[in-house]
């Protein structure tokens, strides 16, 4: 059975302005294109163990569970890019960027 927990250190939570949220979430903008990489790693494990005894009989129960998630998110905005001016389309620049990142 789960119980409600009291918040003991409210200083851990910070209110962000709309501009601060955009900076935190949106990455960096340049005059050429907008690009953001976000990596998320979530790892959580839990153990629960019970031991019961009436003096003669012993009963034990052990539960373990775990979860792991790793995610990489890429975000691109080529709307401001005039790729043809440089001889490259937005998709060609994206292809080259991905090729560069993973080789």
Secondary structure, DSSP 8 states (H G I E B T S, - for coil): ---------GGG-----HHHHHHHHH-EE-SS-EEEEEEEEEEEEEEEEEEEE-SS-EEEEEEEEEEEEEEEEEEEE-TT--GGGGT--HHHHHHHHHHHHT-
